[in-house]
Amino acid sequence: MNFDLIVLGTGPGGYVAAIRASQLGMKVAVVEKESLGGICLNWGCIPTKALLKSANVFEYIKHAKDYGIEIHGEATPNFESVIKRSRQVAAGMSNGVNFLMKKNKITVISGYGKVKPGNKLEVTDAEGKKSEYSAKHIIIATGGRSRELPNLPQDGKKIIGYREAMNLPSQPKKMVVVGSGAIGVEFAYFYAAMGTDVTIVEYMPNIVPLEDEEISKALERSFKKMGIRILTSSEVTKANTSGEGVRVSVKTPKGEEIIECDIVLSAVGIVANIENIGLEEVGIKTEKGKIVVDQFYRTNVPGYYAIGDCVPGQALAHVASAEGIICVEKIAGHNPEPLNYNNIPGCTYCSPEIASVGYTEKAAREAGYEIRVGKFPFSASGKASAAGHKDGFVKVIFDAKYGEFLGCHMIGANVTEMIAEAVVARKLETTGHEIIKSVHPHPTMSEAIMEATADAYGEVIHL
């Protein structure tokens, strides 16, 4: 069968690219070996948020007295039901993608796909039968998987990745989380909120090491308050699984420590799924485990493209979607603007939430900027006080010379819903004074962005 475009993989990069191509009049097919929606919808972004919502609800119930609500009897989480709800949410979203494929007249081909020379793609179905398809354009959107450390091989039972972490048959009493990026801290929060004894081991000096240092320290304080143990500047040297649980050897600044636990979650990033998909046969160039592409996601072989976690750049769902749209619009003869990777929001959905975009304070100084920094704590926010979420703050960074909005960093309740304002402001090259003069609704959490900006310019009212 001949198509204008075949997309290999249906994560948030692949299925979005396919839909946009269909909108632009192309005859499109997608190839998927598992469930439509890829890791994000089935084993990542969506089901983890369902788990975290259950943890939030449980936390609310435990603190009901703070809101004047009395609960008679003890609230206890039903771990199996929490997991089941998460899986139901994921299934619903995957069905939604299936509907979108039909609505946009996209052919769905089930099986394991491999690119072949001559703009062809071979698909092996569940029974082992091979079929060949051709297309003028082929987009590789095969995503990524949990990265394994050499001294911490995953067995899927005692040493697990994120996929197993959201589908455990029973709740562990003790867990060690290795790595404190978004995946690590989200699961650390979820399991700790459910009642698991959690220890985080982080190689870098701060948890969430890509965030602004003040954000990292604020999250560390919040996590320690809820009983999560944190070992920074530390690394796991080995994990002994021969007994009933796991004996984890950790090299810390104070010496070696042995931690006994039921489960070790390895959350040290992801690797691209680029093995055994025909890249070598076609001659597609790779570097450092990623497919090499230009700013419009063309590989070195004409007619073949790659987007999402299998190319360099932030491994985020919204990045993959944006790349897919740009790639397809370029194929269709449009003139899309290349993606600005310095204006990509990052969101971490633990509690308190973290959201950020642009330069950290340290990175701005290292880039040679003379800067203005403003901060507004949620303890001074009326809405945050009324909601009972006074922890956290908004921090903004501006270029002192021209007023350029260099970065925005937030930690607190629902800040992931606020960061888009900063993304749009930076995209439109808005200055600090324009933000101050944009009337923000009161009382809201979002007015903290205006107040933090006013603080940077010595005009803050509520501090």
C-alpha positions as CSV (number, residue, x, y, z in Angstrom):
1,M,0.0,0.0,0.0
2,N,1.3,3.4,-0.9
3,F,0.9,6.5,1.4
4,D,2.1,10.1,1.3
5,L,3.3,9.6,4.9
6,I,3.9,6.7,7.3
7,V,4.6,7.4,10.9
8,L,6.4,4.8,12.9
9,G,5.2,5.1,16.5
10,T,2.0,6.7,17.9
11,G,3.2,8.6,21.0
12,P,2.4,12.3,21.4
13,G,4.9,13.0,18.6
14,G,3.7,10.3,16.1
15,Y,0.0,10.6,16.4
16,V,0.0,14.4,16.4
17,A,2.2,14.4,13.3
18,A,-0.2,12.0,11.6
19,I,-3.2,14.1,12.4
20,R,-1.6,17.3,11.2
21,A,-0.5,15.6,8.0
22,S,-4.1,14.4,7.4
23,Q,-5.4,17.9,8.0
24,L,-3.0,19.1,5.3
25,G,-4.4,16.6,2.8
26,M,-1.9,13.7,3.0
27,K,-2.8,10.0,2.8
28,V,-1.4,8.8,6.2
29,A,-0.7,5.6,8.0
30,V,0.7,4.9,11.5
31,V,2.5,1.8,12.7
32,E,2.2,0.8,16.4
33,K,3.5,-2.3,18.1
34,E,1.5,-1.8,21.3
35,S,-1.3,0.6,22.3
36,L,-2.1,3.9,20.5
37,G,-0.8,6.9,22.4
38,G,2.6,5.3,23.1
39,I,4.4,5.5,26.5
40,C,3.0,8.9,27.4
41,L,-0.7,8.0,27.3
42,N,-0.3,4.4,28.4
43,W,2.7,4.2,30.8
44,G,3.9,7.8,31.3
45,C,2.3,11.3,31.5
46,I,-1.3,10.4,31.8
47,P,-1.5,7.4,34.2
48,T,1.1,8.9,36.5
49,K,-1.1,12.0,36.8
50,A,-4.0,9.7,37.8
51,L,-1.8,8.1,40.5
52,L,-0.7,11.5,41.8
53,K,-4.3,12.8,41.9
54,S,-5.2,9.8,44.2
55,A,-2.2,10.8,46.4
56,N,-3.4,14.4,46.5
57,V,-7.0,13.3,47.5
58,F,-5.6,11.1,50.2
59,E,-3.4,14.0,51.5
60,Y,-6.5,16.3,51.5
61,I,-8.4,13.7,53.6
62,K,-5.6,13.4,56.1
63,H,-5.6,17.2,56.5
64,A,-9.4,17.7,56.4
65,K,-9.3,19.1,59.9
66,D,-7.2,22.0,58.7
67,Y,-10.3,23.0,56.5
68,G,-12.8,22.6,59.3
69,I,-14.0,19.2,58.1
70,E,-14.2,16.3,60.6
71,I,-13.9,12.8,59.4
72,H,-14.9,10.0,61.8
73,G,-12.8,6.9,61.3
74,E,-9.5,6.3,59.5
75,A,-9.0,6.9,55.8
76,T,-6.8,4.3,54.2
77,P,-5.6,4.0,50.6
78,N,-6.6,0.9,48.6
79,F,-3.4,0.5,46.5
80,E,-4.9,-1.9,44.0
81,S,-7.9,0.4,43.4
82,V,-5.6,3.4,42.9
83,I,-3.6,1.4,40.3
84,K,-6.8,0.2,38.6
85,R,-8.1,3.7,38.3
86,S,-4.8,4.8,36.7
87,R,-5.0,2.0,34.2
88,Q,-8.6,2.9,33.3
89,V,-7.7,6.5,32.7
90,A,-4.8,5.4,30.4
91,A,-7.1,3.0,28.5
92,G,-9.7,5.9,28.0
93,M,-7.0,8.1,26.6
94,S,-5.7,5.4,24.2
95,N,-9.3,4.9,23.0
96,G,-9.5,8.6,22.4
97,V,-6.5,8.4,20.1
98,N,-8.1,5.5,18.2
99,F,-11.2,7.7,17.7
100,L,-8.9,10.5,16.4
101,M,-7.3,8.1,13.9
102,K,-10.7,7.2,12.5
103,K,-11.9,10.8,12.5
104,N,-8.9,11.9,10.4
105,K,-9.0,8.8,8.1
106,I,-5.6,7.6,9.2
107,T,-4.8,3.9,8.5
108,V,-3.6,2.1,11.7
109,I,-1.1,-0.7,11.1
110,S,-0.5,-3.0,14.1
111,G,2.9,-4.6,14.4
112,Y,6.7,-4.0,14.8
113,G,7.9,-1.6,12.1
114,K,11.4,-1.3,10.5
115,V,12.4,1.2,7.9
116,K,13.8,-0.1,4.7
117,P,15.7,1.6,1.8
118,G,13.7,3.1,-1.0
119,N,11.1,4.8,1.2
120,K,9.7,1.5,2.4
121,L,8.6,0.2,5.8
122,E,8.3,-3.5,6.8
123,V,5.8,-4.4,9.5
124,T,5.8,-7.7,11.4
125,D,2.5,-8.5,13.0
126,A,1.7,-10.5,16.2
127,E,1.7,-13.8,14.2
128,G,5.1,-13.0,12.7
129,K,3.7,-12.2,9.2
130,K,5.7,-9.5,7.4
131,S,4.1,-6.8,5.2
132,E,5.7,-4.0,3.2
133,Y,4.4,-0.5,2.8
134,S,5.8,2.5,0.9
135,A,5.5,6.2,1.4
136,K,6.9,9.4,0.0
137,H,7.8,10.3,3.6
138,I,8.5,8.3,6.7
139,I,8.7,9.8,10.2
140,I,10.4,7.8,12.9
141,A,8.8,8.5,16.3
142,T,9.8,5.4,18.3
143,G,10.2,7.2,21.6
144,G,12.3,6.1,24.5
145,R,12.5,3.7,27.5
146,S,13.9,3.7,31.0
147,R,17.7,3.9,31.0
148,E,19.5,1.1,32.9
149,L,22.6,1.7,35.0
150,P,25.3,-1.0,34.5
151,N,25.4,-1.6,38.3
152,L,21.6,-1.5,38.6
153,P,20.2,-3.9,36.0
154,Q,16.4,-3.9,36.0
155,D,14.7,-7.3,36.6
156,G,11.2,-5.9,36.5
157,K,10.4,-7.3,40.0
158,K,12.8,-5.9,42.7
159,I,14.7,-3.4,40.5
160,I,12.2,-1.7,38.3
161,G,11.7,1.2,35.9
162,Y,8.8,3.7,35.6
163,R,6.6,1.2,33.7
164,E,6.5,-1.4,36.5
165,A,6.3,1.4,39.2
166,M,2.8,2.3,38.0
167,N,1.5,-1.2,37.9
168,L,2.9,-3.0,41.1
169,P,0.7,-5.8,42.4
170,S,1.1,-4.6,46.0
171,Q,2.4,-1.5,47.8
172,P,6.0,-1.8,49.0
173,K,6.8,-0.9,52.6
174,K,10.2,0.5,51.7
175,M,11.4,1.9,48.4
176,V,14.7,3.4,47.2
177,V,14.3,5.8,44.2
178,V,17.5,6.3,42.3
179,G,17.5,9.6,40.4
180,S,15.5,12.7,41.2
181,G,14.4,14.1,37.9
182,A,10.7,14.5,37.2
183,I,10.0,10.7,37.1
184,G,12.0,10.0,40.3
185,V,10.4,12.8,42.4
186,E,6.9,12.1,41.1
187,F,7.0,8.5,42.1
188,A,8.8,9.3,45.4
189,Y,5.9,11.7,46.3
190,F,3.2,9.2,45.2
191,Y,4.6,6.3,47.2
192,A,5.4,8.4,50.2
193,A,1.9,9.9,50.2
194,M,0.5,6.3,50.1
195,G,2.6,5.4,53.2
196,T,5.7,3.8,51.7
197,D,9.0,4.6,53.4
198,V,10.9,6.3,50.6
199,T,14.6,7.2,50.2
200,I,15.9,9.2,47.2
201,V,19.5,8.7,46.0
202,E,20.7,11.5,43.7
203,Y,24.2,11.7,42.2
204,M,24.2,15.5,41.8
205,P,24.4,17.9,44.8
206,N,20.6,18.9,44.5
207,I,17.4,17.0,43.7
208,V,15.7,18.0,40.5
209,P,19.1,19.0,39.3
210,L,18.0,20.8,36.1
211,E,15.9,23.2,38.1
212,D,16.9,26.6,39.6
213,E,18.8,25.9,42.8
214,E,16.3,27.7,45.0
215,I,13.5,25.5,43.6
216,S,15.6,22.3,44.3
217,K,16.1,23.4,48.0
218,A,12.5,24.2,48.5
219,L,11.4,20.8,47.2
220,E,13.9,19.1,49.4
221,R,12.5,20.9,52.4
222,S,8.9,19.9,51.5
223,F,9.9,16.2,50.9
224,K,11.8,16.0,54.1
225,K,8.8,17.4,55.9
226,M,6.7,14.5,54.6
227,G,9.2,12.0,55.7
228,I,11.1,11.3,52.4
229,R,14.8,10.7,53.1
230,I,17.2,12.4,50.6
231,L,20.8,11.4,49.9
232,T,22.4,13.9,47.4
233,S,26.0,13.7,46.0
234,S,25.5,9.9,46.4
235,E,25.4,6.9,44.1
236,V,24.3,3.3,44.2
237,T,27.3,1.1,43.8
238,K,25.4,-2.3,43.9
239,A,22.1,-3.8,44.8
240,N,21.9,-7.4,46.2
241,T,18.6,-9.0,45.3
242,S,19.4,-12.5,46.5
243,G,17.4,-12.2,49.8
244,E,13.7,-11.5,50.3
245,G,14.1,-7.8,49.6
246,V,17.0,-5.7,48.2
247,R,20.2,-4.6,50.0
248,V,21.3,-1.4,48.3
249,S,24.9,-0.2,48.8
250,V,25.1,3.6,48.5
251,K,28.3,5.7,48.4
252,T,27.6,8.9,50.2
253,P,29.8,11.9,51.2
254,K,29.9,10.4,54.7
255,G,30.9,6.9,53.5
256,E,29.1,3.7,52.4
257,E,25.6,3.0,53.6
258,I,23.5,-0.1,53.2
259,I,19.7,0.4,52.8
260,E,17.3,-2.5,52.9
261,C,14.1,-2.1,51.0
262,D,11.5,-4.1,49.0
263,I,11.8,-2.3,45.7
264,V,14.4,-0.1,43.9
265,L,13.0,2.3,41.3
266,S,15.7,3.2,38.8
267,A,14.7,6.7,37.4
268,V,17.9,7.9,35.9
269,G,16.5,9.1,32.6
270,I,15.6,7.5,29.3
271,V,17.3,6.0,26.2
272,A,16.0,6.3,22.7
273,N,14.4,3.3,21.0
274,I,16.5,3.2,17.9
275,E,17.8,-0.4,17.9
276,N,16.5,-2.9,15.4
277,I,14.4,-0.5,13.4
278,G,16.5,-0.6,10.2
279,L,18.5,2.6,10.6
280,E,21.8,1.0,9.6
281,E,20.3,-0.7,6.5
282,V,18.9,2.7,5.3
283,G,22.1,4.5,6.3
284,I,20.4,6.9,8.7
285,K,23.1,8.7,10.9
286,T,23.0,8.4,14.7
287,E,25.1,10.1,17.3
288,K,25.3,9.5,21.1
289,G,22.3,7.2,20.9
290,K,20.0,9.6,19.0
291,I,19.0,10.1,15.4
292,V,20.8,13.1,13.8
293,V,18.3,15.6,12.3
294,D,18.2,19.2,11.0
295,Q,15.9,21.9,12.4
296,F,13.0,20.5,10.4
297,Y,13.7,16.9,11.5
298,R,15.1,15.6,8.2
299,T,17.7,12.8,8.6
300,N,20.7,12.6,6.3
301,V,18.7,10.3,4.0
302,P,16.0,12.1,1.9
303,G,12.4,11.0,2.7
304,Y,13.2,9.9,6.3
305,Y,12.6,12.1,9.3
306,A,12.7,11.6,13.1
307,I,11.0,13.4,16.0
308,G,10.5,13.1,19.8
309,D,12.6,11.2,22.3
310,C,14.7,9.5,19.6
311,V,16.3,12.8,18.5
312,P,18.4,15.3,20.6
313,G,16.5,17.8,22.7
314,Q,14.2,17.6,25.8
315,A,12.5,14.2,26.1
316,L,9.0,15.7,26.7
317,A,5.6,14.9,25.3
318,H,4.9,18.5,24.3
319,V,8.3,18.8,22.6
320,A,7.5,15.7,20.5
321,S,4.1,17.1,19.5
322,A,5.6,20.4,18.4
323,E,8.4,18.7,16.5
324,G,5.9,16.5,14.7
325,I,3.8,19.5,13.6
326,I,6.8,21.5,12.4
327,C,8.2,18.4,10.5
328,V,4.9,17.7,8.7
329,E,4.2,21.4,7.8
330,K,7.7,21.6,6.2
331,I,6.9,18.4,4.3
332,A,3.7,19.9,3.1
333,G,5.5,23.0,1.7
334,H,4.7,25.4,4.5
335,N,7.3,27.6,6.1
336,P,7.1,26.7,9.8
337,E,9.4,28.5,12.3
338,P,12.0,26.2,13.9
339,L,11.4,25.2,17.5
340,N,13.0,27.4,20.1
341,Y,14.3,24.9,22.6
342,N,15.1,27.6,25.2
343,N,11.4,28.4,25.5
344,I,10.1,24.9,26.4
345,P,8.3,24.6,29.7
346,G,9.2,21.8,32.1
347,C,6.6,20.5,34.6
348,T,7.0,18.2,37.5
349,Y,3.8,17.0,39.1
350,C,4.8,16.0,42.6
351,S,3.4,18.0,45.5
352,P,4.4,20.8,45.6
353,E,4.5,21.1,41.8
354,I,7.4,22.6,39.9
355,A,7.2,24.5,36.6
356,S,9.9,26.4,34.8
357,V,11.0,27.9,31.5
358,G,14.1,29.6,30.2
359,Y,17.3,30.4,32.1
360,T,17.9,29.5,35.7
361,E,19.5,32.3,37.7
362,K,22.9,30.5,37.6
363,A,22.7,29.9,33.8
364,A,21.7,33.5,33.1
365,R,24.7,34.8,35.0
366,E,27.0,32.2,33.3
367,A,25.6,33.4,29.9
368,G,26.9,36.9,30.7
369,Y,23.6,38.6,31.5
370,E,23.3,41.4,34.1
371,I,20.0,40.4,35.6
372,R,17.1,41.5,37.7
373,V,15.6,38.8,39.9
374,G,12.1,39.0,41.5
375,K,10.4,36.6,43.9
376,F,7.0,36.4,45.4
377,P,6.2,33.8,48.0
378,F,2.8,32.1,48.1
379,S,2.7,32.8,51.8
380,A,1.8,36.4,50.8
381,S,-0.9,35.2,48.3
382,G,-4.5,35.5,49.5
383,K,-5.7,32.7,47.2
384,A,-2.9,30.4,48.4
385,S,-3.8,31.1,52.0
386,A,-7.5,30.4,51.4
387,A,-6.6,27.2,49.6
388,G,-4.2,26.1,52.4
389,H,-1.3,25.9,50.0
390,K,1.1,28.6,51.2
391,D,4.4,26.7,50.5
392,G,6.4,27.8,47.5
393,F,7.1,30.9,45.4
394,V,7.4,32.3,41.9
395,K,10.8,33.5,40.7
396,V,11.4,35.6,37.6
397,I,14.6,36.6,35.9
398,F,15.0,39.6,33.5
399,D,17.9,41.1,31.6
400,A,18.7,44.3,33.4
401,K,19.7,46.1,30.2
402,Y,16.8,45.4,27.8
403,G,14.1,43.9,30.0
404,E,14.1,40.6,28.2
405,F,12.2,37.9,30.1
406,L,15.0,35.4,30.6
407,G,13.4,32.8,32.9
408,C,10.6,31.9,35.2
409,H,10.6,29.3,38.0
410,M,7.8,28.2,40.3
411,I,7.1,25.8,43.1
412,G,3.7,25.4,44.7
413,A,0.2,24.1,44.2
414,N,-1.0,24.0,40.6
415,V,2.0,26.0,39.2
416,T,2.0,23.6,36.2
417,E,-1.2,25.4,35.1
418,M,0.5,28.8,35.4
419,I,3.7,28.4,33.5
420,A,2.1,28.9,30.0
421,E,1.8,32.7,30.8
422,A,5.6,32.9,31.0
423,V,6.0,30.8,27.8
424,V,3.7,33.1,25.8
425,A,5.3,36.3,27.3
426,R,8.7,35.1,26.3
427,K,7.5,34.1,22.8
428,L,6.1,37.6,22.3
429,E,9.3,39.2,23.7
430,T,7.3,40.8,26.5
431,T,9.2,43.0,29.0
432,G,8.8,43.1,32.7
433,H,7.0,46.4,32.6
434,E,4.4,45.0,30.2
435,I,3.7,42.1,32.7
436,I,3.4,44.5,35.6
437,K,0.9,46.6,33.6
438,S,-1.2,43.6,32.5
439,V,-4.0,43.4,35.0
440,H,-4.1,40.0,36.7
441,P,-7.3,38.7,38.4
442,H,-7.5,38.7,42.2
443,P,-7.4,36.5,44.1
444,T,-5.5,34.0,42.0
445,M,-2.2,32.1,42.3
446,S,-1.3,33.5,38.8
447,E,-1.0,37.1,40.1
448,A,2.2,35.9,41.8
449,I,3.8,36.2,38.4
450,M,2.9,39.9,38.2
451,E,4.0,40.4,41.8
452,A,7.3,38.6,41.3
453,T,7.9,40.8,38.2
454,A,7.1,43.9,40.2
455,D,9.6,42.8,42.9
456,A,12.3,42.5,40.2
457,Y,11.6,46.2,39.4
458,G,11.2,47.5,43.0
459,E,7.4,48.0,42.5
460,V,6.0,45.0,44.5
461,I,2.8,46.0,46.5
462,H,2.1,42.9,48.6
463,L,5.5,42.2,50.2
